[in-house]
Structure formats: structure tokens, C-alpha cells
Amino acid sequence: MPAVNWLQEMLDRSGTAYEWLHHMPAMTAGEFAAKEVAPACRVAKAVVVFADRRPVLLVLGANRRVNFHVARLLLGARELRKASEEEMRTLFPDCEVGAEPPVAHWPGVELWMDPSLQTEGDVLFPAGTHQDGVRMPFWNWFNLAKPNVGEFAQERAWH
């Protein structure tokens, strides 16, 4: 089942408040923020990495980037590397590459959130395609996703 379908069903079953978003394709979290006229710090992006051989979704704001040295230490890994597009297609066959929702859904894939994403307002995130997304209160997302929490992100240097 495509991610857009199971995600919407999961949100409906949970009874949580959310808004389904549909926009022209946004290939990056920054483009997603611009299309939804949202601050980049409120757009949750998922960066797929391998900590040694363990797949991990690192969730952080679109205004930040992963500090791989810090993330490697946090995850207790000897090696940390970004997943290739082919690995992402294999791990998340129900999603478009780069549009993985930041939720615990795929067996064996850990979910970690950087605390800088925490807000009292809404967060937005992709729903499995580059055209679909979700806006919901941060704490609703957090209680559904149940991510591990640890610092691994740093400010993005904009050029």
C-alpha cells in the first residue's frame, strides 16, 4: 500500500487533528516549506542513514543539517553514512525517494528526532510523495511517531 494511503489511515484511526496538504512537486524540504509558506524550522525532514548496518531515519528541521560525527556518536556506531537512493528505494518501496514520512512504520528502521524540531506549534512533513504532506500539532506527531530523541543537527549554512 502506498505511504500516502497507510499514513492517512493511521492518522484517521488515531483521531488526532491534522491537515492533509497537496501541492506542486517539492523535491527538497526547503521547497516544501516555500510551497506551504511555512518556516523551514517547522518542516520535518527525514535523512536516511546507516549506523554501521542499521537503517535510521534522522528527523530534523529543514533549516538544519545532520552533523554526522555527532550522530555517529549518539547512535553508538563505528561508521555512519547517508543511504543511497537505491537503498532508500529498497527500505521504503512505498515512498518516493526523499519523501519518507518521519514516522515509525518500517520494521527494523530506527527513528530519531533532533530536539531542535520541538515546537508548541505545528510541524509539516512529506507524506510519501513530493506532492503530499501533513500539517499537525508537533505534540500530536511526537506522540504518534514516538521517536528517540538526541542532538545530532546543526544550523544549516546558507550560501
C-alpha positions as CSV (number, residue, x, y, z in Angstrom):
1,M,0.0,0.0,0.0
2,P,1.4,3.4,-0.9
3,A,2.6,5.5,2.1
4,V,0.0,8.2,1.4
5,N,-2.7,5.7,2.0
6,W,-1.5,4.0,5.1
7,L,-0.4,7.3,6.6
8,Q,-3.8,8.9,6.1
9,E,-5.5,5.7,7.5
10,M,-3.1,5.8,10.6
11,L,-3.9,9.5,11.2
12,D,-7.6,8.9,10.8
13,R,-7.6,5.9,13.2
14,S,-5.6,7.9,15.8
15,G,-8.3,10.6,16.0
16,T,-5.6,13.3,16.0
17,A,-6.0,16.6,14.4
18,Y,-4.2,17.0,11.1
19,E,-4.4,18.7,7.8
20,W,-3.6,16.9,4.5
21,L,-1.6,19.0,2.1
22,H,-1.3,18.7,-1.7
23,H,0.9,21.0,-3.7
24,M,3.1,21.1,-6.8
25,P,6.1,18.7,-6.5
26,A,8.6,19.9,-3.9
27,M,11.9,17.9,-4.2
28,T,13.6,19.3,-1.1
29,A,12.4,20.2,2.4
30,G,13.2,23.8,1.6
31,E,10.9,23.8,-1.5
32,F,8.2,22.1,0.6
33,A,8.4,24.9,3.2
34,A,8.2,27.5,0.4
35,K,5.2,25.9,-1.2
36,E,3.4,25.7,2.1
37,V,4.5,29.2,3.2
38,A,5.9,27.7,6.4
39,P,9.1,28.5,8.3
40,A,11.8,25.9,7.4
41,C,12.2,25.1,11.2
42,R,8.7,23.7,11.2
43,V,9.2,21.4,8.3
44,A,10.4,18.0,9.5
45,K,12.7,16.3,7.0
46,A,13.9,12.7,7.4
47,V,17.5,11.9,6.5
48,V,18.1,8.2,5.9
49,V,21.4,6.9,7.2
50,F,23.1,3.6,8.0
51,A,24.7,3.4,11.5
52,D,27.0,0.5,10.8
53,R,24.4,-1.7,9.1
54,R,21.3,-0.4,10.9
55,P,19.0,1.8,8.9
56,V,18.0,5.0,10.8
57,L,15.6,7.9,10.0
58,L,17.0,11.1,11.4
59,V,14.3,13.7,11.7
60,L,15.2,17.4,11.9
61,G,14.0,20.8,10.7
62,A,14.6,21.8,7.1
63,N,16.7,24.7,8.4
64,R,19.3,22.3,9.9
65,R,21.7,19.6,8.7
66,V,22.9,16.4,10.2
67,N,26.3,16.6,12.0
68,F,27.5,13.1,11.0
69,H,30.2,13.0,13.7
70,V,27.8,13.8,16.5
71,A,25.1,11.5,15.0
72,R,27.6,8.6,14.8
73,L,28.5,9.0,18.5
74,L,24.8,9.3,19.5
75,L,23.9,6.1,17.7
76,G,26.9,4.3,19.0
77,A,28.1,3.4,15.5
78,R,31.7,2.9,14.2
79,E,30.5,4.2,10.8
80,L,27.7,6.4,9.7
81,R,26.8,7.1,6.1
82,K,23.9,8.5,4.2
83,A,21.8,5.9,2.4
84,S,22.0,5.7,-1.4
85,E,18.9,6.3,-3.5
86,E,18.8,2.6,-4.3
87,E,19.0,1.7,-0.6
88,M,16.1,4.1,0.1
89,R,14.0,2.5,-2.7
90,T,14.6,-0.9,-1.1
91,L,13.9,0.3,2.5
92,F,10.9,2.4,1.6
93,P,9.3,0.9,-1.5
94,D,6.0,2.6,-0.8
95,C,7.5,6.1,-0.9
96,E,9.1,8.4,-3.5
97,V,12.8,8.8,-2.7
98,G,13.3,11.8,-0.4
99,A,9.6,12.0,0.7
100,E,9.7,9.4,3.5
101,P,7.3,10.4,6.3
102,P,9.0,10.8,9.7
103,V,7.1,8.0,11.4
104,A,8.0,4.6,12.8
105,H,6.4,2.3,10.2
106,W,9.1,0.2,8.6
107,P,10.4,-2.8,10.6
108,G,14.0,-2.5,11.6
109,V,14.3,1.2,10.9
110,E,15.1,3.3,13.9
111,L,13.5,6.8,14.3
112,W,15.5,9.6,15.9
113,M,14.5,13.3,16.3
114,D,16.7,16.2,17.0
115,P,15.2,18.3,19.9
116,S,15.6,21.5,17.8
117,L,12.4,20.4,15.9
118,Q,10.3,20.7,19.1
119,T,7.7,23.5,19.0
120,E,4.5,24.4,20.6
121,G,3.0,25.0,17.1
122,D,2.5,22.8,14.0
123,V,5.0,20.7,12.1
124,L,4.8,19.8,8.4
125,F,6.2,16.8,6.7
126,P,6.1,14.8,3.5
127,A,3.6,12.0,3.2
128,G,5.4,9.6,0.9
129,T,5.3,11.7,-2.3
130,H,6.8,15.0,-3.3
131,Q,3.2,16.4,-3.7
132,D,1.6,15.3,-0.5
133,G,2.2,16.4,3.1
134,V,0.8,16.7,6.5
135,R,0.4,19.6,8.9
136,M,-0.3,18.8,12.5
137,P,0.5,19.9,16.0
138,F,4.0,18.9,17.0
139,W,3.0,17.1,20.1
140,N,0.4,15.0,18.2
141,W,3.1,14.0,15.7
142,F,5.5,13.3,18.6
143,N,3.0,11.1,20.4
144,L,2.2,9.1,17.3
145,A,5.8,8.8,16.0
146,K,7.4,8.1,19.4
147,P,10.9,8.9,18.1
148,N,14.1,8.5,20.1
149,V,15.4,12.0,21.0
150,G,19.0,13.1,20.8
151,E,21.0,16.0,19.5
152,F,22.6,15.4,16.0
153,A,21.7,18.5,14.0
154,Q,23.4,21.9,13.5
155,E,22.4,25.2,11.8
156,R,22.5,25.0,8.1
157,A,24.9,27.4,6.5
158,W,23.0,29.2,3.7
159,H,25.1,30.5,0.9
